[in-house]
């Protein structure tokens, strides 16, 4: 047995996971209800049924808690939705799954995307979605692109899409219409494909819109 392990270590680990999960859920709930990211740490701790020092122990500060809560929400709900609806986020099914997620949690994301951790959240969400768009680029161009170019193209698609989605979340008229916005994103696919096409590369594979 590891000299650093103790019999109660698994119990302690479960408690840590439960505390973190409760804090992140409380953060999403309170920020959504109040429409602002400036929710006092004490309120979040109370809602999660933990002490205030536990918040700082696990997350350090409120911005880190907001960021981790947003990423946890995206990993638990957004990524599975995209995977279940066609994979690549620029296909109709995947695009609709993506924008429905942000519409469902608009109050939370709008609050965080207009807070002091907006840049960090954009960067983190982009990193989360780039692998999905890298797969799309590889499907379109096969092996004609080397890894650096495929990564650059995936970042280009993801960054452009993120700008549109962020503006829609923050400024879009109530209620948000995910179907219409997914159609807007799909209209950009041929344009983006033409921009990314290299001289001498084969035509991207065309698939029916789902």
C-alpha positions in Angstrom: 0.0 0.0 0.0 1.2 3.5 -0.8 2.6 5.1 2.3 0.6 8.2 1.6 -2.8 6.4 1.4 -5.1 5.9 4.3 -8.2 3.8 4.8 -10.5 6.8 4.7 -8.9 8.2 1.5 -11.8 6.9 -0.8 -14.4 8.5 1.5 -12.5 11.8 1.5 -12.2 11.7 -2.3 -16.0 11.1 -2.6 -16.7 14.0 -0.3 -14.4 16.3 -2.4 -16.1 15.3 -5.6 -19.6 15.8 -4.0 -18.5 19.2 -2.7 -17.1 20.3 -6.0 -20.2 19.1 -7.9 -22.6 20.8 -5.4 -20.7 24.1 -5.7 -20.7 24.1 -9.5 -24.4 23.2 -9.6 -25.2 25.9 -7.1 -23.1 28.4 -9.2 -25.1 27.6 -12.4 -28.4 27.8 -10.6 -27.8 31.1 -8.7 -26.1 32.9 -11.6 -29.0 31.8 -13.9 -31.6 32.9 -11.4 -30.0 36.3 -10.7 -28.8 37.0 -14.2 -25.4 38.1 -13.0 -22.0 36.5 -12.3 -21.5 38.7 -9.2 -23.1 36.2 -6.9 -21.5 36.3 -3.4 -19.3 33.3 -2.6 -21.2 33.1 0.7 -24.5 32.6 -1.2 -23.0 29.9 -3.3 -21.5 28.1 -0.3 -24.8 28.2 1.5 -26.7 26.8 -1.5 -24.2 24.0 -1.8 -24.3 23.3 1.9 -20.6 23.8 2.4 -18.6 26.3 4.3 -17.1 29.4 2.6 -13.5 28.2 3.1 -14.3 25.1 1.2 -15.0 27.2 -1.9 -11.6 28.8 -1.8 -10.0 25.5 -1.0 -11.4 23.9 -4.2 -11.5 26.8 -6.6 -9.4 29.7 -5.3 -11.7 32.5 -6.3 -15.1 33.2 -7.8 -13.8 33.6 -11.4 -12.2 30.1 -11.3 -15.5 28.7 -9.8 -17.5 30.4 -12.7 -15.1 29.0 -15.3 -15.0 25.5 -13.9 -18.8 25.5 -13.5 -19.3 26.5 -17.2 -16.8 23.9 -18.4 -18.5 21.2 -16.3 -21.9 22.1 -17.7 -20.5 22.0 -21.3 -18.8 18.7 -20.7 -21.8 17.1 -19.1 -24.5 18.4 -21.5 -23.1 20.0 -24.6 -20.5 17.4 -25.8 -22.9 14.5 -25.4 -25.6 16.4 -27.3 -23.2 17.1 -30.2 -22.0 13.5 -30.2 -25.6 12.2 -30.3 -26.6 14.5 -33.2 -24.0 14.0 -35.9 -20.7 14.8 -34.3 -19.2 17.7 -36.1 -20.6 21.0 -34.8 -21.1 22.6 -38.2 -23.4 19.9 -39.5 -27.1 20.7 -39.0 -27.7 18.2 -36.2 -24.6 19.1 -34.3 -25.1 22.8 -34.9 -28.7 22.6 -33.6 -27.6 20.6 -30.5 -24.9 23.2 -29.8 -27.2 26.3 -30.0 -30.0 24.6 -28.1 -27.6 24.0 -25.2 -26.6 27.7 -25.1 -30.3 28.7 -25.5 -31.3 26.4 -22.6 -28.7 28.0 -20.4 -28.7 31.5 -21.8 -29.1 33.3 -18.5 -26.0 31.6 -17.1 -23.8 31.9 -20.2 -24.8 35.5 -20.8 -23.9 36.4 -17.3 -20.5 34.7 -17.4 -19.7 36.0 -21.0 -20.2 39.6 -19.8 -18.1 39.1 -16.6 -14.4 39.4 -15.8 -13.8 35.7 -16.8 -15.4 36.0 -20.3 -12.0 35.8 -22.1 -11.0 32.7 -20.1 -14.4 31.0 -20.8 -14.2 31.7 -24.5 -10.7 30.3 -24.6 -11.7 27.2 -22.7 -14.8 26.5 -24.7 -12.8 27.0 -27.9 -10.3 24.4 -26.8 -13.2 22.1 -26.0 -14.8 22.4 -29.4 -11.7 22.5 -31.6 -11.2 18.7 -31.7 -14.8 18.3 -33.0 -14.1 20.8 -35.8 -10.7 19.2 -36.5 -12.6 16.0 -37.2 -14.8 17.9 -39.6 -11.8 19.4 -41.4 -10.3 15.9 -41.8 -13.6 14.6 -43.2 -13.7 17.4 -45.7 -10.0 17.3 -46.9 -8.9 13.8 -46.0 -5.1 13.4 -45.7 -4.3 16.4 -47.9 -3.8 18.6 -44.9 -0.9 18.1 -42.4 -1.6 18.4 -38.7 -0.6 22.1 -38.4 -3.0 23.2 -41.2 -5.8 21.0 -39.9 -5.4 22.5 -36.5 -5.4 26.0 -37.9 -8.5 25.4 -40.0 -10.3 23.9 -37.0 -9.4 26.9 -34.8 -10.6 29.3 -37.6 -14.0 27.5 -37.8 -14.3 27.3 -34.0 -13.3 30.9 -33.4 -15.7 32.3 -36.0 -18.5 30.2 -34.8 -17.9 31.3 -31.2 -18.1 35.0 -32.1 -21.5 34.5 -33.7 -22.8 32.3 -30.9 -21.6 34.7 -28.2 -23.3 37.7 -29.9 -26.5 35.6 -30.3 -26.5 34.7 -26.6 -25.8 38.2 -25.3 -27.7 40.3 -27.8 -30.3 38.0 -29.4 -34.0 38.9 -29.1 -36.0 37.0 -26.6 -36.9 34.2 -26.9 -33.9 32.8 -28.7 -34.8 30.6 -31.8 -32.2 27.7 -32.0 -33.7 26.4 -35.2 -33.4 29.7 -37.1 -29.9 30.3 -35.7 -28.7 26.8 -36.7 -29.9 27.5 -40.2 -27.9 30.7 -40.2 -24.8 28.8 -39.2 -25.4 26.2 -41.9 -25.6 28.9 -44.5 -22.0 29.8 -43.7 -20.7 26.3 -44.3 -20.2 26.6 -48.1 -18.6 30.0 -47.6 -16.2 28.7 -45.0 -15.4 25.6 -47.1 -14.5 27.8 -50.1 -12.2 29.9 -47.9 -10.5 26.9 -46.5 -10.1 25.0 -49.8 -6.4 24.9 -50.9 -5.3 24.9 -54.6 -5.1 21.4 -55.7 -7.0 19.8 -52.9 -10.0 17.6 -53.6 -13.5 18.8 -53.3 -14.8 18.3 -49.7 -17.1 15.5 -49.2 -20.7 16.7 -49.4 -23.2 15.2 -47.1 -27.0 15.8 -46.9 -28.0 18.4 -44.3 -29.6 16.7 -41.3 
